[in-house]
């Protein structure tokens, strides 16, 4: 008789079951920070079990005072991957989020070429969104084709930072890159005083463009660049401003830049970057959107 599978929220007591999974991921950060994830108010982790065997793990992170839920950290034991376990795990997690009145949007970010994950998200009713390219500028000496210019003017006033964001009338990214790997809908709830104070803003001389750069840590420290247009190489001083900021933060290993699909195609030469395979954002608004 086949044993019944069940989904439960994970605690530290489930750590041994996690370490016994065969995910094929070397130095998995979920294993390294498992204690922080299961004890956090911002993150939740769940496991799909058959008896004492953990077949899959996944969860979500909350942003914008709980308004946005990003699914992620999905791993399956390779010995059981063909059994639809990812869908079985995510179904009750989706129901949990739908019942949470604070959550207005549910999304997930995955590689464009990860067709199994994309099929799971579509089965869950999550809609396909924009393609995003994550590039890390690590070799500025190899930059070519950009327009040189002076360093843009830093913006220190908190009210002006907020005004620049709220008066933005065009966003060619289609998202707000809140963190590395975490693009979210562009929403004012994300622009808290703490977030803006921790972000460096630079405004172009003619006041038509601005750059946001914020430290983010994904194993390593990065200068995470948020720019909402596709004209990186046309704007005088854009790259000089990035390098100026990076020089002031030498502990950062590079400038992480989110490019839209169009913006990526505008890059004349990629040798200056570490290039990842493209990602695609999925997301759906709940009917109780406010």
ABEGO torsion letter per residue (X at the ends): XBBBBBBBBBBAAAAAAAAABBAGBBGBAAAAAAAAAAABAABBBBBBBBEABBABBBBBBBBGGGABBBBEGBBBBAAAAAAGAAAAAAAAAAAAAAABAABABBBBBBBAABAAAAAAAAAAGBBBBBBBBBBBBABAAABBGBBBBBBBBBBABAAAAAAAAAABABBAAGBBBABBGBBBBBBAAABBAAAAAABBBBBBAAGABBBBBBBBBBGBBBBBBBBABAAAAABBGAAAAAAAAAAABAABAEBBBBBBAAAAAABABAAABBBBBBBBBBBBBBAABX
